[in-house]
Amino acid sequence: MPQQPPAGPRAGFRLMHVHAHPDDESSKGAASTARYVAEGVDVHVVTCTGGERGSVLNPKMDRPDVWANIAEIRRQEMERARDILGVTQDWLGFVDSGWPEGDPKPPLPEGCFGLTPVEEAAVPLVRLIRTVRPHVLTTYDERGGYPHPDHVMCHQVSVFAFEKAADPQWRPELGAPWQAAKLYYHHGFNRPKALALHEEMLAHGLESPYTERLEKWKPEPEWDARITTRVPCSDYFGVRDQALLAHATQIDPDGWWFAVPHEIQAKVWPTEDFELVVSHVPAVTPESDLFAGISPDRENR
């Protein structure tokens, strides 16, 4: 059972983030997570895979002993990030699919998350939803945020489980049905945000980490217009960065993630952004709170 959240103005609210790998909870929505935890929200992170086939992206950690123990190291990193963010967390237990490289790309490895039937992969998530009973569930958009097979599968499983957790006829042995009030997609890597940060860095005479990325990133105004919800959370950018750094195999402390000063981030883009996809309560968008329209003592419907 989840731990009791600290007392605060939002005590009684429950939020569930469903992510593909350890480190995703810290690179997507971590500042808003930290804000909600500080306000008393019970935040629960679900990690679909162990990240066993992930790369080592920090040159200082690119060592034989790290590669030999990557699965256990990533579990330890997740524990540190979890403690920094103040969340509870569960592993779904699926195996990382890896990032297929080549042209054409090779088939995914047998037994990986990306090849698991959605209905099968949803079973442990439905059980968790019915146990934790979140008011709000977040996951990735249909592209997966980026086209990693585990991210796309995470999207599919999350959307399926969001619906089936509320269906009393679907796998009743997994617990009493629970209808989360809202489903959101993360929109953390949107182009308008990258462009705004890029321009502000140049205005300050600083090198922008987004220059090459923006040259290849074609505008998609219809896609960007899907953002409905901007959660102010700049006071927690430092917590977000500490959680990211806890994933030492995945984050280069001297890399582009940390190139933009917090002052510029807070001035230009002080929010983390989401898309409201399903709402079972009256919703008025744009909004600035994932819990807008929800009562913490909302009964299951």
N, C-alpha and C positions, 0 to 999 in steps of 0.2 A: 504494500500500500504506500502511496506517496506520503512524504513527510508533511507536517503542518507548515504552511508558509509563515513568515514573520508577520507580526501585526502591522497593519498599515491601512491606508484609505481604500485599497482595493482587495482587502482580505475577503476570501470567499469566491473570488474569480479563479478559474482554472484554464490554462492555456497549454496546448500540445503542439510542439513542432516535430514534424516527421522529416528526417534527413537521410541521405544515402550513406554517408561515410562519417567517421570521426573527423572533425575539423569543420564540417559544413555548418554545424550549429554555431561556430565562432566566426565564420566568414559571411554568414547570411542572417541578418536580423539580430545579431548579438547585443547591440546597444539597446534596442527596444526591449529585448529579453531582460537585460540588466535593469532597465527602468521599471519594468513590470514587477520583477522580483523585489526591488527596493520598495515598491508601493504595496507589497503584500500578496501579489498574485502567485498562485502555485503554478510554476512553469515546469512542464515535463517534456524532456527531449527523447525522441525515439530515433535510434540509429539502426538503419536496416542492415548494414554490413560491417565487418571489422576493418575494412580498408586494407586487407591482406595483400592486394595486388597494386596498391598505390605506389607512386614514385616517391623518392626521397628528394625533396625540392630545396632543402637547405644544404648548401655545399659542406658546411661544417659537420653535418650528420651523415654524409655520404661515405660510410665506412662499412667494411665487411661484417663487423659485429652487429651493426644496426640492421643491415639487410637480413642477417641470419635470424634476427629476433623481431622482425618488423611487426608481426601481429601483436605480440605482447607489449611492445613499446607503444604502439598506437592505442592500446587499451589504457596504458598508464597515462598517456597524454590526454586521453578523453577524461579520465578521472580528475586530472588537474584542472582542465578547462571547466568541467562540471562544477567543481568547487568554487572556482573563480566567479562563475556566473550565478551560482546559488540555485541551480536547477537540480531536479531529480532526473534520472535517465535510465532507459532500458535498451538493451540490444535485441533486435529481432532474430539475430543469429544466422543470417544469410552470408554467403561468401561473395566477396568483391569480384566483379566481372572483369576488372582491369580496363585499360583504355586501348582499344584495338588500333594498331598502327599498320599502315601499308596501303597500297592501292592495287588491287582491291583489299579491303580490310579482311583480316582472317576471321573465322567464326569464333564466337565467344566460347570460353572453356566450359566443358560439361559440368553441370552442377552449380553454376554460378547464379547469382541473384537475377541477372538479366534474362536468364532462360527459364526461370521458375514461373509456372502458370500463375496469373494474377490472383485467381481465387484461392490458390494454395498459399501464396505469399501473404495474403490479407488475413489469414487466420490469426496469427499472433498479434497483429495490429488491432483487429476487431476486439480481441480479448482485452488488450490494453485500453482501448477507448471505453469499453464497457466497465472497466475497473476504475480508471482515473476520472472518467466522466467530464471531459473538457467542455467548456462553453465554446471555445474557439479552437480550430485546428488549422495549422498552416502547412504548406508543402510547396513543391515546385510547379511551374506551369507545364504545359504539354510538351515544351521543348526540353524540359528538365533544367531550365536555367542555362545550361549548355548541354550539348548532346552526348554526354556520357551515358552509356547504357544503364547504369545503376540509377542515375538521376531521372531518366525517362521512366524506368520501372517504378521508382519511388513515387512519381506523380501518379501513375496508373493505379498502384496499390493503395495510395492514400485516398484517391477519389472513390475507389470501389469500397474501401473500408468505411469511409465517412458515411456512405449510404447504407451499407449492410449492417453497421453497428446499431442502427436504429430499427432494423427489421426484426421483429420478434420471431419470424419464421425462419430466419437464416442462422443456422448453427446456434440454437438456444443453449447448448452446453457451454458456450463461451461466456455466458453471463447475461444478466438482465439487459434488455436493449437500452441504448442511450443515443439520443439525437443531439449532437453538437449544434449549437445555434448558428455558427458561421464557419465557412471554409474560405481560406485566403490562399493566394499564391504569392510567393516572394517575387519582388522585382528589384533586387539589389543592384544588378549590373545594367541599369538602363543607360542609354546613350546620352540623354539630356543631362544626367548627373555627371557623367564623365566629361562632357563638353564644358559644363559650368566650372568644374574643378580645374580643368585644363586651362581655360581662359584666365581664371583667377591666379593660377600659378604664374602664367606668363606675365600678367599685369604686375606681379610682384618681382619680376626679374628672375624667377626660379625656373628650373628645368621641370617640365611636366612629364610624369610617367605615362601619360595617355597619348602622346604624340603619334607614335606608330599605330597604336590600337585604333585611334579615331580615323586614321587614313584608310583603314580597311573596313571600318564599321559604317555601313550604309544606313542613312536615316530611315526609320520606320515609324512615322508619326502615328499610324493607326495602332501599332503595337504599344507605343509609349502612352497613348491615350487610355490604355486599359488600366493604368494605375488609378485607384479610387481612394487610397488611404495612405496618408503620410503621417507617421508617428514621430513627434519630436523627441529626440533622444540624445542630443549632442553632449549633455552632461555625462553621458556614459560611454563616450568614444574611448576613453582610457581603459575602462573595464573590458570593452570589446577587444582592444589591442592586447591586453594581458591574456585574455582567453585564447586569442590567435597564437600568441607566442608560446603558449603551453603546448601547442602542437609543433614541437621543435623539428620534427622530420618534414613537416609540410610547409613551413613558413620560414623564409630567409629574413632574419631581422634587419638585414641591410637592403632588402629588396623593395620593390615598387609599392607594396602594400602600405608601407609606412613613410612614403615620400612626401605626402601632403600634410602640412602641419594641422593640428587640430583646430587652430584658430581659423584657418581658411575653410576647413570642412564645416565648422559651426556657422560661419558667415554665409557660405554659399549653399550648403545642402545639409541642414541640421536634422534631417529626418531619415527614417528608413521606410521603404515604400512597398506597398502591397496592393493586390487586386482582390476585391471582394467578389467571390465567384458564386457562392450560395449563401443565402441568409434566410433563416426561419423566424426572424424577428423583423419588425419594420426597420428599414435601413434608408438613410439619406446620405448620398455621396455627393461631393467628396466629404471625407471624414478624417479625423485625426486620432482615432482610438479604435483598436480592434474590438473593444467591448461596447462600442456605442450601441445603444438600444437593448442591451442585455442586463437583466437583474441578476446579481450573484446567487440569489435563492431561486432562480428559475427552475421550475419543475420540468422533468422530462416529458416530452410530447411526441 
